[in-house]
Amino acid sequence: MGRRVPAVSRALDILELFLEGDGTLSAPEITRRLQLPRTTVHELVTTLAARGYLTPLPEQPGRYRPGVRLYQLGSRYAEQLDLAAEGDRVAREVAGRCGETVHVAILEDTDVIYIAKVDSSHAVRMVSAAGRRLPAHCTAVGKMLLASLPPAELEARLPADAPLSAMTPNSITSVPALRAELERVRERGTAVEHRESNPDVSCVAAPVRDRSGRVVAALSVSVPMIRWSEEREAELVGLTARGAAELSARLGYRPRR
């Protein structure tokens, strides 16, 4: 376990005070309630306000209320809770139709994190777990999510000379090759991964959108190679796309006509 940072703890103590009362406080009130030095409170409040976590009240000089950054963090937390819960429900439905392992994943920097996972009903199946993190370029869900990024954001996360680690001999290991693959993903609207993260497994994935139309996750079906074929791939591409569309609908997405 790492050492707790006193300054961070004090800043969080200040923010948590706003959970009480009418949600507004002045620096002297914070000083009195937390028994902290006045200078320390002033510096922390000034920093929190500069970062958007607190907002001065124009009509009441010297008083503050929670800022927009706290709202954004809370909204993201709620969004992830909804996505994980709905993702688990849809993943179970998709797994029930195909009997294979189904994942829902989100993108974090250049990795994917699985937020929902339902196991295959077969004895031979993919071994994984919700919460697992993998390099995005090695997975179908990751390719789907990377392909959905705006070009400038993709460039910032994966510049042309960025190193790409290999999980298997089939993994993509250069950014130019990855970008070519992402272009194919955009054209198809779905992503496929053949033994790139696991030498014995192939996957297909489709995008999950929120109510604004933004891609926030991807849903995939993973199949051991002993049950994989071109016919099975085509079948699962359709099933995965329908599952992702169902999850998108549950998140409020309505396609434009």
ZITA-V365651 format. One record per residue. N is the residue number from 1. RES is the residue in one letter. SS is DSSP state (2 for helix, 1 for strand, 0 for the rest). PHI is phi in whole degrees, 0 to 359 (* if undefined). BURIAL is 1 if it has 16 or more other C-alpha atoms within 10 Angstrom, else 0. Layout:
N/RES/SS/PHI/BURIAL + N/RES/SS/PHI/BURIAL
This chain:
1/M/0/*/0 + 2/G/0/281/0 + 3/R/0/281/0 + 4/R/0/289/0 + 5/V/0/263/0 + 6/P/2/304/0 + 7/A/2/297/0 + 8/V/2/293/0 + 9/S/2/299/0 + 10/R/2/293/1 + 11/A/2/297/1 + 12/L/2/291/0 + 13/D/2/302/0 + 14/I/2/296/1 + 15/L/2/298/1 + 16/E/2/290/0 + 17/L/2/297/1 + 18/F/0/286/1 + 19/L/0/286/0 + 20/E/0/254/0 + 21/G/0/62/0 + 22/D/0/269/0 + 23/G/0/81/0 + 24/T/1/232/1 + 25/L/1/211/1 + 26/S/1/252/1 + 27/A/2/301/1 + 28/P/2/299/0 + 29/E/2/294/0 + 30/I/2/296/1 + 31/T/2/302/1 + 32/R/2/291/0 + 33/R/2/285/0 + 34/L/2/262/0 + 35/Q/0/56/0 + 36/L/0/251/0 + 37/P/0/300/0 + 38/R/2/302/0 + 39/T/2/296/0 + 40/T/2/298/0 + 41/V/2/298/1 + 42/H/2/300/0 + 43/E/2/294/0 + 44/L/2/292/1 + 45/V/2/297/1 + 46/T/2/299/1 + 47/T/2/293/0 + 48/L/2/297/1 + 49/A/2/291/1 + 50/A/2/296/0 + 51/R/0/269/0 + 52/G/0/88/1 + 53/Y/0/275/1 + 54/L/1/230/1 + 55/T/1/230/1 + 56/P/1/295/1 + 57/L/0/270/0 + 58/P/0/301/0 + 59/E/0/278/0 + 60/Q/0/225/0 + 61/P/0/308/0 + 62/G/0/94/0 + 63/R/1/252/1 + 64/Y/1/229/1 + 65/R/1/228/1 + 66/P/1/302/1 + 67/G/0/266/1 + 68/V/2/293/0 + 69/R/2/295/1 + 70/L/2/293/0 + 71/Y/2/297/0 + 72/Q/2/295/0 + 73/L/2/295/0 + 74/G/2/296/0 + 75/S/2/294/0 + 76/R/2/295/0 + 77/Y/2/298/0 + 78/A/2/296/0 + 79/E/2/299/0 + 80/Q/2/291/1 + 81/L/2/298/0 + 82/D/2/297/0 + 83/L/2/297/1 + 84/A/2/295/1 + 85/A/2/293/0 + 86/E/2/292/1 + 87/G/2/298/1 + 88/D/2/295/1 + 89/R/2/296/0 + 90/V/2/292/1 + 91/A/2/301/1 + 92/R/2/294/1 + 93/E/2/295/0 + 94/V/2/294/1 + 95/A/2/298/1 + 96/G/2/294/1 + 97/R/2/279/0 + 98/C/2/248/1 + 99/G/0/75/1 + 100/E/0/250/1 + 101/T/1/285/1 + 102/V/1/238/1 + 103/H/1/237/1 + 104/V/1/236/1 + 105/A/1/225/1 + 106/I/1/240/1 + 107/L/1/260/1 + 108/E/1/228/0 + 109/D/0/60/0 + 110/T/0/245/1 + 111/D/1/243/1 + 112/V/1/250/1 + 113/I/1/237/1 + 114/Y/1/280/1 + 115/I/1/256/1 + 116/A/1/210/1 + 117/K/1/207/1 + 118/V/1/236/1 + 119/D/0/287/1 + 120/S/0/294/1 + 121/S/0/275/0 + 122/H/0/275/0 + 123/A/0/293/0 + 124/V/0/267/0 + 125/R/0/206/1 + 126/M/0/287/1 + 127/V/0/260/0 + 128/S/0/203/0 + 129/A/0/202/0 + 130/A/0/299/0 + 131/G/0/96/0 + 132/R/0/290/0 + 133/R/1/243/1 + 134/L/1/222/1 + 135/P/1/299/1 + 136/A/2/299/1 + 137/H/2/290/1 + 138/C/2/265/1 + 139/T/0/234/1 + 140/A/2/294/1 + 141/V/2/298/1 + 142/G/2/294/1 + 143/K/2/300/1 + 144/M/2/299/1 + 145/L/2/288/1 + 146/L/2/295/1 + 147/A/2/295/1 + 148/S/0/272/1 + 149/L/0/286/0 + 150/P/0/300/0 + 151/P/2/308/0 + 152/A/2/295/0 + 153/E/2/290/0 + 154/L/2/298/1 + 155/E/2/297/0 + 156/A/2/294/0 + 157/R/2/281/0 + 158/L/0/225/1 + 159/P/0/298/0 + 160/A/0/303/0 + 161/D/0/261/0 + 162/A/0/292/0 + 163/P/0/284/0 + 164/L/0/241/1 + 165/S/0/283/0 + 166/A/0/255/1 + 167/M/0/263/1 + 168/T/0/215/0 + 169/P/0/299/0 + 170/N/0/269/0 + 171/S/0/295/1 + 172/I/0/287/1 + 173/T/0/237/1 + 174/S/0/225/1 + 175/V/2/295/1 + 176/P/2/303/0 + 177/A/2/294/0 + 178/L/2/295/1 + 179/R/2/296/1 + 180/A/2/296/0 + 181/E/2/294/1 + 182/L/2/294/1 + 183/E/2/296/0 + 184/R/2/295/0 + 185/V/2/297/1 + 186/R/2/298/0 + 187/E/2/294/0 + 188/R/2/282/0 + 189/G/0/87/1 + 190/T/1/221/1 + 191/A/1/238/1 + 192/V/1/230/1 + 193/E/1/224/1 + 194/H/1/253/1 + 195/R/0/55/1 + 196/E/0/264/1 + 197/S/0/248/1 + 198/N/0/213/1 + 199/P/0/296/0 + 200/D/0/246/0 + 201/V/1/224/1 + 202/S/1/240/1 + 203/C/1/220/1 + 204/V/1/233/1 + 205/A/1/216/1 + 206/A/1/222/1 + 207/P/1/280/1 + 208/V/1/246/1 + 209/R/1/247/1 + 210/D/0/271/1 + 211/R/0/293/0 + 212/S/0/276/0 + 213/G/0/95/0 + 214/R/0/285/0 + 215/V/1/286/1 + 216/V/1/246/1 + 217/A/1/196/1 + 218/A/1/220/1 + 219/L/1/247/1 + 220/S/1/226/1 + 221/V/1/240/1 + 222/S/1/247/1 + 223/V/1/226/1 + 224/P/1/299/1 + 225/M/2/299/0 + 226/I/2/293/0 + 227/R/2/245/0 + 228/W/0/261/0 + 229/S/0/202/0 + 230/E/2/297/0 + 231/E/2/294/0 + 232/R/2/295/0 + 233/E/2/300/1 + 234/A/2/299/0 + 235/E/2/297/0 + 236/L/2/286/1 + 237/V/2/301/1 + 238/G/2/295/0 + 239/L/2/296/1 + 240/T/2/294/1 + 241/A/2/298/1 + 242/R/2/293/0 + 243/G/2/296/1 + 244/A/2/295/1 + 245/A/2/295/1 + 246/E/2/296/1 + 247/L/2/295/1 + 248/S/2/299/1 + 249/A/2/297/1 + 250/R/2/293/1 + 251/L/0/272/1 + 252/G/0/102/0 + 253/Y/0/282/1 + 254/R/0/232/0 + 255/P/0/300/0 + 256/R/0/285/0 + 257/R/0/272/0
